[in-house]
């Protein structure tokens, strides 16, 4: 996939416009569900004489032990029905998973918001240079987003202090067809390209993240979509609050999630392209870009103020 890096500051007017009409990392959760938190099933260790050599349970144990180079005791991941009696009789004991064991994660599934997302992106495609843009941009900003942006320099500095890794501003990445995009919160500049996702949640939410110690389910697809799109080998997730320790986690590409993205993103893009083609068949085209002054008047009007800071109605900015 051919990608282009656009130099724009996250949260700027140009950034808002560049992402309009695109399926971005932060919108991936509207296309797919995350599949939930990873699950680690109980593992069991069997002594050599715990099961009959010719039984199904023995065959399962032997195959798994060979795969994970376990000797002399095979380990069972999820016990089959043949092991139920052995477990209840206490002839097997719980144990930790093998060192190379990956938690079981359910694959993402299509979200019920898919059609709404399709409509929204098609609408953004038409509005990207129009007067309507100001209203859309104003609605996009929330108090928590503004707070997160204000704390982001502190969070970056804390990340560098705790990991000894320098971070740069990576801009906005978009594919050649301008259907997919992502804007990492940072790119680690020493070593292979690695991304950074920063979150500055409320104090209560940060404590929840810190206690769980895993990437929150609501951000899992955002991080994996970025890894999938850019092809970088690793991402870092950081939850930051100035009064608490930070949660910093390395995140590697998840094959299960990436297979789901391979399966569901191309058909969605095809549907979006068909929607745009249909709109053009109706005589609809993206609005022409306005001059800077008029553009700013619309943005100010959408935010409810004029250039002097006086309250106005949206129609007054026409």
LINHU-V624125 format. One record per helix or strand of 2 or more residues. SS is the DSSP state (~ for helix, > for strand). FROM is the first residue (numbers start at 0). LEN is the number of residues. If there is no record, write none. Layout:
ss = {SS;SS}
from = {FROM;FROM}
len = {LEN;LEN}
//
This chain:
ss = {>;~;>;~;>;~;>;~;>;~;~;~;>;>;>;>;>;~;~;>;>;~;~;~}
from = {2;12;22;24;42;55;74;80;91;113;131;142;166;171;179;185;193;202;216;233;246;254;291;313}
len = {4;7;2;7;4;12;2;8;4;14;9;21;2;4;3;3;6;10;14;6;6;27;11;4}
//
